[in-house]
Amino acid sequence: MQKLSIRVGAVAAAACAAVLLAGGSALASPSASAAKMTGPEAITGAAYGAAAIANVTPIPLTFAGVVATTDRGFKLGPGGGKEHTLATPDGKLAVAQVGAVDNKQTLNAKTCFVTYTSTATVKFVPGMSTGKFAGATGPGAYQVYFGAYLPRYTSGKHKGECNTSNSAEPLAKGAVATFLAVGVLTVG
């Protein structure tokens, strides 16, 4: 399959390197210590239209499981590293990437719809999480998905074909960026 050289693909790849999360398993249950709690954690969010194709994409996150909360300051964008901290009203959750990022890109040549998906495994970083996330440990994984229509060439020998050049700006109509992280979270 031909590798697409789309600016958004590069932004999504950089964002995935910057995004590190973990979460969920089965039902929440107390562990050996009454103060510890282990169970599933899922973190989800999405942006649509113009917000999805921005260089820095704000995605409001919802946490469900051991700690139910939100993160309204989360942004996908270039930069970052192998560690990241999510700031919520209930405390900070620190995570670190433990595996390589797996990137996949597709293009439907009939519809000009391009997708970009990045996944990786992560772990919670003990000692760096605060509030309800204090003492957070556990494994997890995340997925960042981006999908949008590309414009078509309007003239020249490629007229009507999908414009996959570096200068091609994905269209806001129909664009979506999603974030999902799940894993097993132990706090306390």
C-alpha positions in Angstrom: 0.0 0.0 0.0 1.3 3.5 -0.9 2.4 5.6 2.1 0.5 8.8 2.2 2.4 12.0 2.9 -0.4 14.0 4.5 0.3 16.7 7.0 -2.5 15.4 9.3 -0.9 12.0 9.2 2.3 13.5 10.6 0.4 15.5 13.2 -1.4 12.3 14.3 1.8 10.3 14.5 3.4 13.0 16.7 0.3 13.2 18.8 0.3 9.5 19.3 3.9 9.6 20.5 2.8 12.3 23.0 -0.3 10.5 24.2 0.2 7.9 26.8 -2.6 6.4 28.8 -3.8 3.3 30.6 -7.0 1.9 32.2 -9.4 -1.2 32.6 -10.1 -5.0 33.3 -13.0 -6.6 35.1 -15.1 -5.4 38.0 -13.6 -3.0 40.6 -12.6 -5.0 43.7 -10.6 -4.2 46.8 -7.1 -5.7 46.9 -5.1 -7.0 49.9 -5.2 -3.5 51.5 -8.6 -2.0 52.2 -7.3 1.3 50.9 -6.4 -0.2 47.5 -8.9 -0.6 44.7 -8.3 -2.5 41.4 -10.6 -2.6 38.4 -11.3 -1.4 34.9 -10.7 2.1 33.7 -11.7 3.3 30.3 -10.9 6.8 28.9 -12.7 8.0 25.8 -13.2 11.2 23.8 -13.8 12.5 20.3 -13.6 15.7 18.2 -15.4 16.3 15.0 -15.2 18.6 12.0 -12.8 21.6 12.1 -11.6 20.6 15.6 -10.6 17.2 14.3 -8.3 18.5 11.6 -6.7 21.3 13.7 -2.9 21.1 14.3 -3.7 20.8 18.0 -6.9 18.9 18.5 -8.8 19.4 21.9 -10.5 16.2 22.9 -12.7 16.3 26.0 -12.1 13.0 27.8 -14.4 10.9 30.0 -13.0 8.4 32.6 -15.2 5.5 33.7 -14.3 2.7 36.1 -12.3 2.9 39.3 -12.2 6.7 39.0 -15.0 8.4 37.1 -14.0 11.9 36.1 -13.2 14.1 33.1 -10.2 15.9 31.5 -11.3 19.0 29.5 -7.7 20.1 28.8 -6.5 17.1 26.8 -5.1 17.9 23.4 -3.6 15.9 20.5 -0.8 17.6 18.8 2.9 17.5 17.9 5.6 17.0 20.5 5.5 15.0 23.7 7.5 12.0 24.7 7.1 8.6 26.3 5.5 10.0 29.5 2.3 12.0 29.9 0.1 13.3 32.8 -3.6 13.8 32.5 -5.0 16.5 34.7 -8.5 15.9 36.0 -10.6 17.6 38.8 -10.0 14.4 40.8 -6.2 14.4 40.5 -3.4 13.7 38.0 -2.9 10.4 36.2 0.7 9.8 35.0 1.4 7.1 32.4 4.4 5.9 30.4 4.6 4.1 27.0 6.1 0.6 27.4 5.8 -0.6 23.8 6.4 0.6 20.3 3.6 2.7 18.6 1.9 0.8 15.8 0.7 3.1 13.1 -1.6 2.2 10.3 -2.9 4.3 7.4 -5.5 3.6 4.7 -7.0 5.5 1.8 -10.2 4.7 -0.1 -9.3 5.9 -3.6 -13.0 6.0 -4.6 -14.2 8.2 -1.7 -10.9 9.9 -0.8 -11.4 9.0 2.8 -8.2 8.6 4.7 -7.7 7.0 8.1 -4.8 6.9 10.5 -4.7 4.7 13.6 -2.0 4.5 16.2 -2.0 2.1 19.1 0.5 1.4 21.9 0.8 -0.3 25.3 1.3 1.8 28.4 1.6 1.6 32.2 0.7 3.9 35.1 3.7 5.6 36.7 3.6 5.0 40.5 4.5 8.0 42.6 3.6 10.6 40.0 -0.2 10.3 40.1 -2.2 12.4 42.6 -5.7 12.7 44.2 -8.0 9.8 43.5 -5.2 8.4 41.2 -2.6 8.4 44.0 -0.4 5.2 43.8 -1.8 4.3 40.4 -0.3 1.2 38.8 -1.4 -1.2 36.1 -1.1 -2.0 32.4 -3.1 -0.6 29.6 -3.3 0.4 26.0 -4.5 3.3 23.9 -5.7 4.0 20.4 -5.9 7.3 18.5 -8.0 7.3 15.3 -8.2 10.0 12.7 -10.5 9.9 9.6 -11.2 12.6 7.0 -11.9 13.2 3.4 -9.1 14.5 1.2 -9.8 17.1 -1.5 -9.7 16.0 -5.2 -7.6 17.6 -7.9 -9.7 20.0 -9.8 -7.5 20.3 -12.9 -4.5 18.8 -14.6 -3.6 15.2 -15.5 -4.8 14.0 -12.0 -8.2 15.8 -12.2 -10.8 13.9 -10.1 -8.1 11.9 -8.2 -7.5 12.2 -4.4 -5.0 14.9 -3.6 -2.4 13.1 -1.3 0.3 15.7 -1.6 1.9 17.3 1.5 -0.1 20.5 0.7 -3.5 18.7 0.8 -5.6 19.8 3.7 -8.2 17.3 4.8 -11.8 18.5 4.7 -13.5 19.4 7.9 -16.8 18.0 6.8 -16.9 14.3 8.0 -13.6 14.6 9.9 -13.3 12.7 13.2 -10.5 12.2 15.8 -11.1 9.7 18.6 -9.1 8.6 21.7 -9.6 5.4 23.6 -7.6 4.0 26.5 -8.4 0.9 28.5 -6.6 -1.1 31.2 -6.4 -2.4 34.7 -6.1 0.4 37.3 -5.0 -0.1 40.9 -5.1 3.0 43.1 -4.5 3.7 46.8 
